[in-house]
């Protein structure tokens, strides 16, 4: 069980999602522009992001900086960034899953915790580009707000839209971006990972079809509060839902990412399988909560470590989806 990122979650819960019409417009422009790059790095990079900001520079892309999970995603697609920032502080000598296969000895680390960024160190890199995630229109989510203007005076930035997009669409957007940066998207490592994802999808779909009565819920917990996830805003849970899984409703507005509740309300969101946010460390006080211990899924051992915000690639999501399918196959109706 995990320590939730309370400040960020509180903000996510209150975000107003973009309208469907505006998202369609943004998505049509995202990644637009000519792409003359080859895996050898010749040509030029051209990209228009969800803010309708166009970025162009000559390849090869050797000085790109990205938020940690973005950097890990691009690495899965064959592109190595020069620098990264975000959650990169090792815990017990190991990076969290959100950092994927990043090797910190090969990149410049501009911060290793959320909410910090070394602008002077960034400028010294002579960066060509900075890439971040967008959970709110126009806001680079992991870059401190008071530094965004300073960063954009040093280099152009790209915001990757995250809200109201499906998992496959998000992964596809990152694959396209990696290709524009010069990574070969026809390489065996990429195509094999895509095949593994498709195989895991087939396994999950068959498991759900065999036990359509099972219910699933995604939760995040602290010592005294619980956050129920809106599957329509969480790309991974939304993908499971699209395959036929029944996700427990979060009880909030359609635009809310999480709904905050007390432990006393937890039984109202009971499900046969609980996906428990695995970011951070264990909080014994949370696991000892009587209402948590009383849940049928907890008693049956049907609580699974959930990995929200894992790198958005075929490589990372294939085993996550395969595990979901396996756990679903093994689960029984307990509610």
C-alpha positions as CSV (number, residue, x, y, z in Angstrom):
1,X,0.0,0.0,0.0
2,X,1.2,3.4,-0.7
3,X,1.7,7.0,0.4
4,X,-0.5,9.1,-1.9
5,X,0.8,12.3,-3.4
6,X,-1.9,14.2,-1.5
7,X,-1.3,17.7,-2.9
8,X,-1.2,16.5,-6.5
9,X,-4.3,14.3,-5.9
10,X,-6.2,17.1,-4.4
11,X,-5.5,19.2,-7.4
12,X,-6.3,16.4,-9.8
13,X,-9.6,15.8,-8.1
14,X,-10.6,19.4,-8.8
15,X,-9.4,19.7,-12.4
16,X,-11.9,20.6,-15.0
17,X,-11.3,18.3,-18.0
18,X,-11.2,19.7,-21.5
19,X,-14.3,19.3,-23.5
20,X,-14.5,16.5,-26.1
21,X,-14.5,19.0,-28.9
22,X,-11.4,20.8,-27.7
23,X,-9.6,17.5,-27.1
24,X,-10.3,16.4,-30.6
25,X,-8.9,19.7,-31.8
26,X,-5.7,19.4,-29.7
27,X,-5.2,15.8,-30.5
28,X,-5.5,16.5,-34.2
29,X,-2.6,19.0,-34.0
30,X,-0.5,17.0,-31.6
31,X,2.5,15.7,-33.4
32,X,1.6,17.5,-36.6
33,X,4.3,18.8,-38.9
34,X,6.9,17.3,-41.1
35,X,9.1,14.5,-39.9
36,X,12.2,14.2,-42.0
37,X,14.2,12.3,-39.3
38,X,15.7,8.9,-39.8
39,X,17.1,6.6,-37.1
40,X,20.5,7.9,-38.0
41,X,19.4,11.3,-36.7
42,X,19.5,13.2,-39.9
43,X,16.8,15.8,-40.8
44,X,14.7,18.0,-38.5
45,X,12.4,17.6,-35.6
46,X,9.0,19.2,-35.9
47,X,6.1,18.8,-33.4
48,X,3.0,20.7,-32.4
49,X,1.8,19.9,-28.9
50,X,-1.6,20.0,-27.1
51,X,-1.1,23.7,-26.4
52,X,-0.8,24.3,-30.2
53,X,2.9,25.2,-29.6
54,X,5.2,24.3,-32.5
55,X,8.7,23.2,-31.8
56,X,11.4,22.8,-34.5
57,X,15.1,22.1,-34.4
58,X,17.8,20.3,-36.4
59,X,18.4,16.6,-35.6
60,X,20.1,14.8,-34.0
61,X,18.2,15.3,-30.8
62,X,21.1,15.1,-28.4
63,X,20.1,17.6,-25.6
64,X,16.5,16.7,-24.7
65,X,15.3,16.9,-21.1
66,X,12.1,15.2,-19.9
67,X,10.1,14.5,-16.7
68,X,11.1,11.2,-15.3
69,X,8.2,9.0,-16.5
70,X,8.4,10.7,-19.9
71,X,12.1,10.0,-20.0
72,X,11.4,6.3,-19.1
73,X,8.7,6.0,-21.7
74,X,10.9,7.4,-24.5
75,X,13.7,5.0,-23.4
76,X,11.3,2.1,-23.8
77,X,10.7,3.4,-27.4
78,X,14.5,3.5,-28.0
79,X,15.3,7.2,-27.3
80,X,17.7,8.2,-24.6
81,X,17.2,11.7,-23.1
82,X,20.1,13.8,-21.9
83,X,18.5,14.9,-18.7
84,X,15.5,14.2,-16.5
85,X,13.7,15.5,-13.4
86,X,10.9,14.4,-11.1
87,X,10.6,11.3,-8.9
88,X,14.1,10.0,-9.3
89,X,15.3,9.6,-5.7
90,X,16.2,5.9,-5.1
91,X,14.3,4.1,-2.3
92,X,16.4,1.3,-0.7
93,X,18.9,1.7,-3.6
94,X,16.3,1.3,-6.3
95,X,14.3,3.7,-8.5
96,X,10.5,3.6,-8.3
97,X,8.7,1.9,-11.2
98,X,7.7,5.2,-12.7
99,X,11.3,5.7,-13.6
100,X,11.3,2.5,-15.7
101,X,14.8,1.4,-16.9
102,X,16.4,4.8,-16.6
103,X,20.1,4.7,-15.6
104,X,20.9,7.9,-13.7
105,X,24.6,7.5,-14.5
106,X,23.9,8.2,-18.1
107,X,21.8,11.3,-17.8
108,X,21.9,14.7,-16.0
109,X,19.5,14.8,-13.1
110,X,17.9,18.2,-12.6
111,X,15.9,17.2,-9.6
112,X,15.0,13.9,-8.0
113,X,11.7,14.8,-6.2
114,X,8.4,16.3,-7.4
115,X,8.3,20.1,-7.3
116,X,12.0,20.9,-7.7
117,X,14.0,21.9,-10.8
118,X,17.6,23.3,-11.3
119,X,17.2,26.0,-14.0
120,X,20.9,26.9,-14.0
121,X,22.0,23.3,-14.5
122,X,19.3,23.0,-17.2
123,X,20.7,26.1,-19.0
124,X,24.2,24.8,-18.9
125,X,23.1,21.8,-20.9
126,X,22.2,24.0,-23.9
127,X,19.0,22.0,-24.2
128,X,17.1,21.7,-27.4
129,X,13.8,20.7,-25.8
130,X,12.0,19.9,-22.5
131,X,9.0,17.5,-22.3
132,X,6.5,17.2,-19.5
133,X,3.0,15.8,-18.9
134,X,-0.2,17.9,-18.9
135,X,-3.1,17.1,-16.6
136,X,-4.4,20.7,-16.8
137,X,-4.6,22.9,-19.9
138,X,-1.4,24.8,-20.4
139,X,0.3,23.5,-17.3
140,X,3.5,21.5,-17.4
141,X,2.6,19.3,-14.4
142,X,6.0,18.4,-12.9
143,X,7.7,21.7,-13.6
144,X,7.2,24.2,-10.8
145,X,4.8,26.9,-11.9
146,X,7.1,29.7,-10.9
147,X,9.9,28.3,-13.1
148,X,8.0,27.6,-16.3
149,X,8.6,31.0,-17.8
150,X,12.3,30.8,-16.9
151,X,12.6,27.4,-18.5
152,X,10.9,28.5,-21.7
153,X,13.4,31.3,-22.0
154,X,16.1,28.7,-22.2
155,X,14.5,26.1,-24.5
156,X,11.1,25.3,-26.1
157,X,8.8,22.9,-24.2
158,X,6.3,20.2,-25.2
159,X,3.3,19.3,-23.0
160,X,1.9,15.8,-23.5
161,X,-1.9,15.7,-23.0
162,X,-3.0,13.1,-20.4
163,X,-6.6,13.8,-19.5
164,X,-9.5,12.1,-21.4
165,X,-7.2,10.1,-23.6
166,X,-7.1,6.3,-23.7
167,X,-4.1,4.3,-22.8
168,X,-3.5,3.1,-26.3
169,X,-3.8,6.6,-27.6
170,X,-1.3,7.9,-25.1
171,X,1.2,5.2,-25.8
172,X,0.8,5.9,-29.5
173,X,1.5,9.6,-29.0
174,X,4.8,8.8,-27.2
175,X,5.8,6.3,-29.9
176,X,5.2,9.0,-32.5
177,X,7.3,11.5,-30.4
178,X,10.1,9.0,-30.0
179,X,10.1,8.4,-33.7
180,X,10.3,12.1,-34.4
181,X,13.3,12.4,-32.1
182,X,15.1,9.8,-34.2
183,X,14.2,6.4,-32.6
184,X,13.3,3.6,-35.0
185,X,9.8,2.5,-34.2
186,X,10.1,-0.5,-36.5
187,X,12.9,-1.9,-34.4
188,X,12.3,-5.4,-33.0
189,X,12.3,-4.2,-29.4
190,X,9.4,-1.9,-30.2
191,X,7.4,-4.3,-32.4
192,X,7.9,-7.3,-30.0
193,X,6.7,-5.2,-27.1
194,X,3.6,-4.2,-29.1
195,X,2.9,-7.8,-29.8
196,X,3.3,-8.7,-26.1
197,X,0.8,-5.9,-25.3
198,X,-1.6,-7.3,-27.8
199,X,-1.2,-10.8,-26.4
200,X,-1.8,-9.5,-22.9
201,X,-4.9,-7.7,-24.1
202,X,-6.3,-10.9,-25.6
203,X,-5.6,-12.7,-22.3
204,X,-7.3,-10.0,-20.3
205,X,-10.3,-9.9,-22.6
206,X,-10.8,-13.7,-22.3
207,X,-10.4,-13.6,-18.5
208,X,-13.0,-10.8,-18.2
209,X,-15.4,-12.6,-20.6
210,X,-15.1,-15.8,-18.5
211,X,-16.0,-14.0,-15.2
212,X,-18.0,-10.9,-16.1
213,X,-19.5,-10.8,-12.7
214,X,-16.3,-9.6,-11.0
215,X,-15.9,-6.0,-10.0
216,X,-12.7,-4.0,-9.8
217,X,-11.8,-0.7,-8.0
218,X,-8.7,1.4,-7.9
219,X,-7.8,3.0,-4.6
220,X,-5.1,5.2,-3.0
221,X,-4.7,5.4,0.8
222,X,-3.1,7.3,3.5
223,X,-3.3,6.7,7.2
224,X,-6.7,8.4,7.5
225,X,-8.1,9.0,4.0
226,X,-8.9,7.0,0.9
227,X,-9.1,8.1,-2.8
228,X,-11.4,6.2,-5.1
229,X,-10.2,6.4,-8.7
230,X,-12.3,7.4,-11.7
231,X,-11.6,4.7,-14.3
232,X,-12.6,7.1,-17.0
233,X,-9.7,9.4,-16.2
234,X,-7.1,6.8,-15.3
235,X,-5.7,5.4,-18.6
236,X,-4.9,1.9,-17.4
237,X,-8.1,1.4,-15.5
238,X,-10.0,2.9,-18.4
239,X,-8.4,0.3,-20.7
240,X,-9.4,-2.6,-18.5
241,X,-13.0,-1.1,-18.5
242,X,-12.9,-0.9,-22.3
243,X,-12.1,-4.7,-22.3
244,X,-15.2,-5.4,-20.4
245,X,-14.2,-5.2,-16.7
246,X,-16.7,-3.7,-14.4
247,X,-15.1,-0.8,-12.5
248,X,-16.7,0.5,-9.4
249,X,-18.0,4.1,-9.8
250,X,-15.9,6.6,-7.9
251,X,-19.0,8.6,-6.8
252,X,-17.7,12.0,-8.0
253,X,-18.0,14.2,-11.0
254,X,-17.0,12.8,-14.4
255,X,-14.1,15.2,-14.6
256,X,-12.7,14.2,-11.2
257,X,-9.6,12.0,-11.3
258,X,-10.1,10.8,-7.6
259,X,-12.9,11.1,-5.1
260,X,-11.7,11.6,-1.5
261,X,-13.6,9.6,1.1
262,X,-13.1,8.5,4.8
263,X,-12.3,5.0,5.8
264,X,-15.9,4.8,7.3
265,X,-17.2,5.1,3.7
266,X,-14.9,2.5,2.2
267,X,-17.4,-0.3,2.3
268,X,-19.6,1.6,-0.1
269,X,-17.0,1.1,-2.8
270,X,-16.2,-2.5,-2.1
271,X,-15.2,-4.7,-5.1
272,X,-14.0,-8.2,-5.8
273,X,-10.6,-7.1,-6.8
274,X,-8.9,-4.0,-5.3
275,X,-6.0,-2.3,-7.1
276,X,-4.1,-0.5,-4.4
277,X,-1.8,2.4,-5.4
278,X,1.8,1.1,-5.0
279,X,3.5,4.5,-5.2
280,X,5.6,5.2,-2.1
281,X,6.0,3.1,1.0
282,X,3.8,1.0,3.3
283,X,1.8,2.8,6.0
284,X,1.0,0.2,8.7
285,X,-1.7,2.5,10.2
286,X,-3.6,2.4,6.9
287,X,-3.5,-1.4,6.6
288,X,-4.7,-1.7,10.2
289,X,-7.8,0.4,9.6
290,X,-10.8,-1.9,10.6
291,X,-12.9,-1.0,7.6
292,X,-10.0,-1.9,5.3
293,X,-9.5,-5.2,7.1
294,X,-13.2,-5.9,6.8
295,X,-13.4,-5.6,3.0
296,X,-14.2,-9.0,1.4
297,X,-11.4,-8.6,-1.2
298,X,-8.9,-7.9,1.6
299,X,-10.0,-11.0,3.5
300,X,-9.8,-13.1,0.3
301,X,-6.3,-11.8,-0.5
302,X,-7.6,-10.2,-3.7
303,X,-5.7,-6.9,-3.4
304,X,-3.2,-6.2,-6.2
305,X,-0.4,-3.6,-6.3
306,X,-1.6,-1.0,-8.7
307,X,1.0,0.9,-10.8
308,X,-0.6,4.2,-11.9
309,X,1.6,6.5,-14.1
310,X,3.9,3.7,-15.1
311,X,5.9,4.6,-18.3
312,X,3.4,4.9,-21.2
313,X,4.9,2.3,-23.5
314,X,4.1,-1.2,-24.8
315,X,7.1,-2.6,-23.0
316,X,6.0,-1.4,-19.6
317,X,2.3,-1.9,-19.9
318,X,2.4,-5.4,-21.4
319,X,3.5,-7.2,-18.2
320,X,1.2,-4.9,-16.1
321,X,-1.8,-6.0,-18.3
322,X,-0.7,-9.6,-18.2
323,X,-0.6,-9.5,-14.4
324,X,-4.1,-8.0,-14.4
325,X,-5.3,-10.8,-16.6
326,X,-3.7,-13.5,-14.4
327,X,-5.0,-12.0,-11.1
328,X,-8.5,-11.7,-12.7
329,X,-8.4,-15.3,-13.8
330,X,-7.5,-16.3,-10.2
331,X,-10.1,-14.1,-8.4
332,X,-13.4,-15.2,-7.1
333,X,-16.7,-13.4,-6.5
334,X,-16.6,-12.2,-2.9
335,X,-19.0,-9.2,-2.9
